[in-house]
Amino acid sequence: MTTAVSIPRAGGSGGQAAVAARARQVVKAYGAGETRVTALDHVDVDIARGRFTAIMGPSGSGKSTLMHCLAGLDTVTSGQIFIDETEITGLKDKKLTQLRRDRIGFIFQAFNLLPTLNALENITLPMDIAGRKADKAWLDRVVTTVGLTGRLKHRPNQLSGGQQQRVAVARALAARPEIIFGDEPTGNLDSRAGAEVLGFLRQSVDELGQTIVMVTHDPVAASYADRVLYLADGRIVDEMYSPTADAVLERMKSFDARGRVS
């Protein structure tokens, strides 16, 4: 395995950073016998706290499965997943739901905003459901960071796609989760809106100390991260620090049409 490493962003390569999440010997398989498909094959990975990690790989490589397992959205066949020092594998449904609500944020391609609520109400909805009061100073900072000041009273149908995704980003940030997971968060946006959202995610790491894990197929999106993990055949086969779009694209070219490393 050849690892392409360039000078990391402020904070180092992540090797010395605190760990926000980790996987140990994680296997995720579907089916049994001859129909068994292994989506994750004994994966070990640490996600550095206060850093932006992108996960990339060909279709079927296991990148979304890894994110879903790390986030507690999917169960593992074997192995362990930790959020900070809490092992989430084996948690009862109620405890897992509470952990996801209180400690994890999510941003997906579909904005998942309620059309009857305005932007501010959508941002605070998870905290409202949990019976928690928003920290006004923090909420104001988040809203300013993602550029939504002046749009908080607008409902989703009065916002552009980029603005709706900014609301989704603010919703994830507002509860101050330990870690935010994004599954192709700019996949439904045009290039300009996508760049804005990625810039806000980058800013939330640099200025707010947020930890972000993002699955993407886009080399430009990956270039906003501190570190890129490459998956193939359910395994992490490479990583890159301080990626550029050109370097990411060049690395992706080494995967053949079947998603294997060439």
C-alpha positions in Angstrom: 0.0 0.0 0.0 1.3 3.4 -0.9 0.1 6.2 1.2 0.1 9.7 -0.2 0.8 12.2 2.6 1.3 15.9 2.3 1.7 18.6 5.0 -1.4 18.4 7.2 -3.5 21.3 8.2 -3.0 22.9 11.6 -3.3 20.3 14.3 -1.1 17.7 12.7 -1.7 14.4 10.9 -4.3 13.3 13.5 -2.0 10.6 14.9 -1.5 12.7 18.1 -5.1 14.0 18.3 -7.8 12.7 20.6 -10.0 10.1 19.1 -13.7 10.9 18.7 -14.7 7.5 17.3 -13.0 4.3 16.5 -13.7 0.9 14.9 -11.9 -2.3 15.9 -11.9 -5.4 13.7 -15.3 -4.5 12.4 -17.0 -6.9 10.0 -20.3 -6.3 8.4 -21.7 -9.1 6.3 -25.1 -9.7 4.6 -26.5 -13.2 3.9 -25.0 -16.5 4.7 -23.2 -19.3 2.9 -22.7 -18.9 -0.8 -24.8 -15.7 -0.8 -22.8 -14.0 2.0 -21.5 -10.6 1.0 -18.9 -8.9 3.2 -19.3 -5.1 3.1 -16.7 -4.4 5.8 -13.8 -6.8 6.3 -12.0 -6.4 9.7 -11.8 -2.6 9.6 -9.7 -0.8 12.1 -9.9 3.0 12.1 -9.6 6.0 14.4 -11.4 9.3 13.8 -9.5 12.2 15.2 -11.4 14.7 17.3 -11.7 18.3 15.9 -10.8 17.1 12.4 -12.6 16.7 9.1 -12.4 13.2 7.7 -13.6 12.2 4.2 -14.4 8.6 3.3 -14.1 7.6 -0.4 -14.1 4.5 -2.6 -15.8 3.0 -5.6 -19.4 2.0 -5.5 -19.8 -1.1 -3.3 -16.5 -0.4 -1.5 -18.2 -0.2 1.9 -17.8 3.6 2.5 -21.4 4.3 3.4 -21.7 1.1 5.4 -18.6 2.1 7.5 -20.2 5.5 8.2 -23.5 4.0 9.1 -21.8 1.6 11.5 -19.7 4.3 13.1 -22.8 6.4 13.6 -24.8 3.6 15.1 -27.3 3.6 12.3 -26.4 0.0 11.3 -25.3 -3.0 13.4 -22.0 -4.8 12.9 -21.6 -8.6 12.4 -18.6 -8.6 14.7 -16.1 -6.1 16.1 -16.4 -3.0 18.2 -17.4 0.6 17.6 -16.7 3.4 20.1 -17.9 6.9 20.3 -15.2 8.5 22.6 -15.0 5.8 25.3 -18.5 4.5 24.9 -18.8 1.2 23.1 -22.0 1.4 21.0 -22.0 -2.1 19.6 -24.4 -4.1 21.7 -26.2 -1.1 23.2 -29.9 -1.6 23.6 -32.1 0.3 21.1 -33.3 2.8 23.7 -29.7 3.6 24.8 -28.5 3.8 21.3 -31.3 6.1 20.2 -30.5 8.4 23.2 -26.7 8.4 22.3 -27.4 9.3 18.7 -29.8 12.0 19.7 -27.5 13.6 22.4 -24.0 13.0 21.0 -24.2 12.6 17.2 -25.3 14.9 14.4 -26.3 13.9 10.9 -26.3 15.6 7.5 -27.7 13.8 4.5 -28.3 14.5 0.8 -32.0 14.9 1.5 -32.3 17.9 3.7 -35.0 16.3 5.9 -36.5 19.6 6.9 -40.1 19.9 8.1 -42.0 22.1 5.6 -44.4 23.5 8.3 -41.5 24.8 10.4 -39.3 27.8 9.7 -35.5 27.6 9.5 -35.0 28.3 13.2 -37.6 25.8 14.3 -36.0 23.1 12.1 -32.6 23.9 13.6 -33.8 23.5 17.1 -36.2 20.6 16.5 -33.9 17.8 17.8 -33.3 19.7 21.0 -37.0 20.5 21.3 -37.8 16.8 21.0 -35.2 15.9 23.6 -36.6 18.6 26.0 -33.3 20.5 25.9 -33.0 24.3 25.7 -30.7 25.6 23.1 -27.6 27.6 24.2 -28.5 31.0 22.7 -24.9 32.2 22.4 -23.9 28.9 20.7 -26.9 28.9 18.5 -26.2 32.5 17.4 -22.6 31.6 16.6 -23.7 28.6 14.5 -26.3 30.6 12.6 -23.7 33.3 11.9 -21.1 30.7 10.8 -23.4 29.1 8.3 -24.7 32.4 7.0 -28.4 32.1 7.9 -28.9 35.4 9.8 -31.9 37.0 8.3 -33.4 33.8 7.0 -34.5 32.2 10.2 -38.2 33.0 9.8 -38.3 31.5 6.3 -39.9 28.1 5.7 -38.0 25.5 3.5 -40.0 26.3 0.4 -38.8 29.9 0.7 -35.2 28.8 0.7 -32.8 27.7 -2.1 -31.4 24.2 -2.0 -28.1 25.6 -0.7 -29.9 27.5 2.1 -31.9 24.4 3.0 -28.7 22.4 3.4 -27.2 25.2 5.5 -30.2 24.8 7.8 -29.5 21.0 8.0 -25.8 21.8 8.8 -26.9 24.3 11.5 -29.3 21.7 12.9 -26.5 19.2 13.2 -24.1 21.8 14.8 -26.6 23.4 17.2 -26.9 20.6 19.6 -23.1 20.5 20.0 -22.7 16.8 19.1 -19.4 15.1 19.7 -19.3 14.1 16.0 -21.2 14.8 12.8 -21.7 12.3 10.0 -22.5 13.5 6.5 -23.6 11.1 3.7 -22.9 12.9 0.4 -24.2 16.1 2.0 -23.7 18.2 -1.2 -24.9 15.5 -3.6 -28.2 17.3 -4.4 -26.6 20.8 -4.7 -25.1 22.6 -7.7 -21.4 23.3 -7.6 -21.7 26.8 -6.1 -24.1 25.8 -3.3 -22.0 22.7 -2.7 -18.9 24.8 -2.3 -20.7 27.1 0.2 -21.9 24.2 2.3 -18.4 22.5 2.3 -16.9 25.9 3.3 -19.2 26.1 6.2 -18.3 22.5 7.3 -14.6 23.4 7.0 -15.3 26.5 9.0 -17.1 24.6 11.7 -14.0 22.4 12.2 -11.6 25.3 12.2 -13.6 27.8 14.3 -16.0 25.7 16.3 -13.8 22.6 16.9 -16.4 20.3 15.4 -15.5 16.7 14.3 -16.9 15.7 10.9 -16.9 12.4 9.0 -18.2 12.7 5.4 -18.8 10.1 2.7 -18.3 11.5 -0.7 -17.5 10.4 -4.3 -16.4 14.0 -5.2 -12.6 14.8 -5.2 -13.4 18.5 -4.8 -15.5 17.8 -1.7 -12.8 15.6 -0.3 -10.3 18.4 -0.7 -12.0 20.3 2.1 -11.1 17.5 4.6 -8.0 17.1 6.7 -7.8 13.4 5.9 -9.2 11.1 3.3 -9.7 7.4 3.9 -9.9 5.1 0.8 -12.0 1.9 0.9 -11.9 -1.0 -1.5 -13.5 -4.4 -1.0 -14.6 -3.5 2.5 -11.1 -2.6 3.7 -9.2 0.7 4.2 -6.5 0.5 1.6 -5.0 4.0 1.8 -5.2 7.5 3.4 -4.2 11.0 2.5 -3.6 14.0 4.6 -4.2 17.6 3.5 -5.7 16.4 0.2 -6.1 18.4 -3.0 -8.7 17.7 -5.6 -6.1 16.6 -8.1 -4.3 14.3 -5.7 -7.6 12.7 -4.7 -8.7 12.2 -8.3 -5.3 10.7 -9.2 -5.6 8.2 -6.3 -9.2 7.3 -7.3 -7.9 6.4 -10.8 -6.0 3.5 -9.3 -9.3 1.7 -8.6 -10.5 -0.4 -11.6 -14.0 -0.7 -12.9 -14.8 -3.4 -10.3 -13.6 -1.2 -7.4 -10.4 -3.1 -6.8 -7.0 -1.5 -6.3 -4.8 -1.7 -9.3 
